[in-house]
Amino acid sequence: MITASLRKSYGEALVQIGRENKDIVVLEADLGKSTMSCFFEDQFPDRYFQMGIAEQNMASTSAGLALAGKIPFYSTFAVFATGRAYDQIRSSIAIPDLNVNICGSSAGLSDFGDGKTHQSIDDIALMRVLPNMTVLSPVDAEETKKMVKAMAESEGPAYIRINRSDLPVLTADDDKPYQIGQMTSVKKGDDITVFASGIMVHQSLKAAEMLEKEGISVEVVNVSCIKPLDKDAVKQFSAGRKGIVTAEEHSIIGGMGSAITEAMSENPLPLVQIGVQDKYGTSASCYEDLLKAYGLTEDDIVTAVKRLIKK
């Protein structure tokens, strides 16, 4: 299966929307060669602002640029983009509902070598709780490109989290523009529905393939827009199922799984959440070791589905 860099797609998408709209401006916290916002700097140096390691100032400056009619995108590692600048995002961007777009790169555990201080397993929770904020988690490089364009064309604040690693391309055949709020079935099934986001969509597809060999039919749904959550789609994809699994590379508290659980509160089904338990990340020699250590593999999803089938 072909893999591609979500970070590279982010940088390329910035260049594309920058050519189409001169109001697009980009801010960076000294990580442009990691987030790939450096692509935009190369093409439009007069619309690129290197803010240094000062995320709070970057958020506040973005708010000011939005008030002046610009469409700012600012990017850095997800843990700093959301956590270090949280008060500025809340007070200066989300409350006044400004058109500021935030990119959290190296999200989840994907910055495997730098440990808990650089890993973001609470960024969705932090952004999801803010009124007016849109929260996106692309499944691959293709969806990343479309999401960035959709963010530029939408009013109000938005947050996108992207993986540090190259991920399998699952949406190459989808030529439709991305619609904020959309939730897409990537594999049909009848027994159990797995709602997944980011890298966990691919893990869920591998689990579904394993389960099919044992006669268990699983539907896999890509929840790439976590807020606003399409509650009608959640209801539709859950109808007639024996249970639900949520799979995310984030804390099980406050993330996509929590959003799905809230949406199903009026019509509950047996549900298992796959995600990081109530603990911090840690460093490792490779990303795959962390996914295994934190229970984020296809085997963990298989086990969760079988638990629901036995009930």
C-alpha positions in Angstrom: 0.0 0.0 0.0 1.3 3.5 -0.9 2.2 5.7 2.0 2.6 9.5 2.0 3.5 12.3 4.4 0.7 14.3 5.9 3.2 17.0 6.9 4.3 17.4 3.3 0.7 17.6 2.2 0.1 20.3 4.7 2.9 22.4 3.3 1.9 21.8 -0.3 -1.7 22.7 0.5 -0.6 26.0 2.1 1.2 26.9 -1.1 -1.9 26.0 -3.2 -4.3 28.1 -1.2 -1.7 30.8 -0.9 -1.7 31.1 -4.7 -5.5 31.3 -4.8 -6.0 33.8 -2.0 -3.5 36.6 -1.2 -5.1 36.9 2.3 -3.6 33.6 3.4 -0.7 34.2 5.8 1.3 31.5 7.7 3.0 31.7 11.1 5.5 29.2 12.5 7.2 28.6 15.8 10.6 27.7 14.6 9.6 24.3 13.3 8.9 25.1 9.6 11.2 22.3 8.3 9.3 19.8 10.5 5.7 21.0 9.9 6.6 21.7 6.3 5.2 25.2 6.4 8.7 26.1 5.0 7.2 25.3 1.5 5.0 28.4 2.0 8.0 30.5 3.1 9.8 29.6 -0.1 7.0 30.8 -2.3 5.6 33.7 -0.3 8.3 35.1 2.1 6.4 38.3 2.6 3.4 36.4 4.0 5.3 34.1 6.3 6.1 35.1 9.9 8.7 33.2 11.9 7.6 33.8 15.5 10.3 31.7 17.2 9.5 29.4 20.2 6.7 31.7 21.4 3.4 29.9 20.8 1.4 32.3 22.9 2.6 35.3 20.9 1.9 33.3 17.7 -1.7 32.7 18.6 -2.3 36.3 19.6 -0.6 37.6 16.5 -2.8 35.3 14.4 -5.9 36.8 16.1 -4.7 40.2 15.2 -4.1 39.3 11.6 -7.6 37.7 11.4 -9.1 41.0 12.7 -7.2 42.8 9.9 -8.9 40.6 7.3 -6.2 38.0 6.8 -6.7 34.2 7.0 -3.9 33.0 9.2 -2.6 29.4 9.5 -0.2 28.8 12.4 1.6 25.5 13.0 4.0 23.8 15.4 4.0 20.5 17.3 0.4 19.7 18.4 1.3 19.6 22.1 2.6 23.2 21.9 0.0 24.5 19.4 -2.8 23.6 21.7 -1.5 23.3 25.3 1.1 26.1 25.5 -1.1 28.7 23.8 -4.4 27.5 25.3 -5.4 30.7 27.0 -4.6 32.8 24.0 -6.6 30.4 21.8 -9.6 30.5 24.1 -9.6 34.2 24.9 -8.3 35.8 21.6 -9.4 33.3 19.0 -12.3 31.0 20.1 -14.4 33.5 22.1 -14.4 36.2 19.4 -14.9 33.4 16.8 -12.0 34.5 14.6 -11.0 32.9 11.4 -7.7 31.4 12.7 -6.5 28.0 11.6 -4.2 25.9 13.8 -2.1 23.0 12.7 -0.8 20.6 15.3 2.0 18.5 13.8 3.6 15.4 15.2 0.3 14.6 16.9 -0.5 11.7 19.2 2.5 9.5 20.0 4.1 9.9 16.6 7.0 12.0 18.0 8.1 8.8 19.5 11.7 9.7 20.4 11.0 12.9 22.5 8.7 11.4 25.1 5.7 12.7 27.0 6.7 16.4 26.8 6.4 16.4 23.0 3.5 13.9 22.5 0.0 15.2 22.3 -2.6 12.8 23.6 -4.9 15.6 25.0 -5.0 18.1 22.1 -8.4 17.0 20.8 -9.9 17.3 24.3 -8.4 20.8 24.7 -9.8 22.0 21.4 -13.1 20.1 21.4 -14.2 21.7 24.6 -13.9 25.2 23.1 -17.2 26.6 21.6 -16.8 27.7 17.9 -13.7 25.5 17.4 -13.7 22.9 14.5 -11.5 19.8 15.2 -10.1 17.7 12.3 -8.0 14.5 12.2 -7.2 13.5 8.6 -6.8 9.8 7.8 -4.1 10.4 5.1 -2.1 12.8 3.0 -4.9 13.3 0.4 -7.5 14.1 3.1 -5.0 16.6 4.7 -4.8 18.6 1.4 -8.6 18.8 1.1 -9.0 19.7 4.7 -6.6 22.6 4.6 -8.5 24.0 1.6 -11.8 23.5 3.4 -10.4 25.3 6.5 -9.3 28.3 4.4 -12.8 28.6 2.9 -14.7 28.3 6.2 -15.3 31.0 8.8 -14.3 30.6 12.4 -11.4 28.9 14.2 -10.3 25.4 13.2 -7.7 22.9 14.5 -6.1 20.1 12.4 -3.8 17.4 13.9 -1.5 15.6 11.6 0.8 12.6 12.1 4.6 12.8 12.0 4.8 9.5 10.2 3.9 8.7 6.6 0.5 6.9 6.6 -1.2 4.6 4.0 -3.2 6.5 1.4 -6.8 5.4 1.8 -8.7 8.1 0.0 -6.9 8.4 -3.3 -10.0 7.4 -5.2 -12.2 10.0 -3.6 -12.2 13.1 -5.9 -14.9 15.0 -4.0 -14.0 18.2 -2.1 -13.8 17.7 1.7 -16.9 18.9 3.6 -16.3 19.9 7.2 -18.5 17.6 9.3 -18.4 14.6 7.0 -18.0 11.0 8.3 -17.2 8.3 5.8 -17.6 4.5 5.8 -14.4 3.0 4.4 -15.5 -0.6 4.8 -19.0 -2.0 5.1 -20.1 -4.6 7.7 -23.0 -5.7 9.8 -22.0 -7.0 13.3 -19.9 -4.3 14.8 -19.1 -0.7 13.8 -15.6 0.7 14.5 -15.5 4.5 14.6 -11.8 5.4 14.1 -9.7 8.5 13.4 -6.2 9.1 12.0 -3.8 6.2 12.0 -6.4 4.1 13.8 -8.5 3.9 10.6 -5.8 1.8 8.9 -5.4 -0.3 12.1 -9.2 -0.9 12.1 -9.2 -2.0 8.5 -6.5 -4.6 9.2 -8.5 -5.8 12.2 -11.7 -6.0 10.1 -9.8 -8.1 7.5 -8.7 -10.5 10.3 -12.2 -10.7 11.8 -13.8 -11.4 8.4 -11.8 -14.7 8.3 -13.6 -15.7 11.5 -17.0 -14.8 10.2 -17.3 -11.5 12.0 -18.5 -8.6 9.9 -17.1 -5.1 10.8 -17.9 -1.7 9.4 -15.1 0.8 9.7 -16.0 4.5 9.7 -13.5 7.3 9.3 -14.3 10.0 11.8 -12.0 12.7 10.4 -14.2 15.5 11.7 -14.5 15.2 15.4 -16.2 18.6 15.9 -18.8 19.3 14.7 -19.7 15.6 15.0 -22.4 14.3 12.6 -24.7 12.8 15.2 -27.2 11.6 12.6 -24.4 9.7 10.9 -23.3 8.1 14.2 -26.9 6.9 14.7 -27.0 5.6 11.1 -23.8 3.7 11.3 -24.7 2.2 14.7 -28.2 1.0 13.7 -28.7 -2.7 14.1 -25.2 -3.4 15.4 -24.3 -5.6 18.4 -21.9 -3.1 19.7 -19.5 -0.2 18.9 -15.7 0.2 19.1 -14.0 3.6 19.0 -10.3 3.7 18.1 -8.1 6.8 18.4 -4.5 7.8 19.1 -5.5 10.1 21.9 -6.6 9.8 25.5 -9.9 8.0 25.9 -10.9 11.0 28.0 -12.3 13.9 26.0 -11.4 12.6 22.5 -13.2 11.2 19.5 -14.4 8.2 21.6 -15.9 10.5 24.2 -17.7 12.4 21.4 -19.2 9.2 19.9 -20.2 8.1 23.4 -22.0 11.4 24.0 -23.7 11.2 20.7 -25.0 7.7 21.5 -26.2 8.5 25.0 -29.8 8.5 24.1 -29.6 5.2 22.2 -26.7 3.4 23.9 -25.1 0.2 22.7 -22.3 -1.9 24.3 -19.1 0.1 23.6 -15.4 -0.4 24.0 -13.0 2.6 23.7 -9.5 1.9 22.2 -7.1 4.7 23.0 -4.5 5.9 25.4 -5.6 5.2 29.0 -5.3 7.8 31.7 -1.6 8.1 31.4 1.2 10.1 29.7 3.2 9.0 26.7 6.9 7.9 26.9 9.9 7.7 24.6 10.6 4.7 22.4 13.0 3.6 19.7 10.2 3.5 17.1 6.6 4.5 16.7 5.3 0.9 16.3 6.6 0.0 19.8 4.6 2.8 21.3 1.4 1.8 19.4 1.8 -1.7 20.8 2.6 -0.5 24.3 -0.4 1.7 24.5 -2.9 -0.9 23.0 -3.3 0.8 19.6 -2.8 -2.1 17.2 -5.1 -4.2 15.0 -4.8 -7.0 17.6 -6.3 -4.7 20.3 -9.2 -3.9 18.0 -9.8 -7.5 17.3 -9.9 -8.3 21.0 -12.4 -5.4 21.6 -14.7 -6.6 18.8 -14.7 -10.2 20.1 -15.6 -8.9 23.6 -18.6 -7.2 22.2 -19.6 -10.3 20.1 -19.6 -12.5 23.2 -22.0 -10.3 25.1 
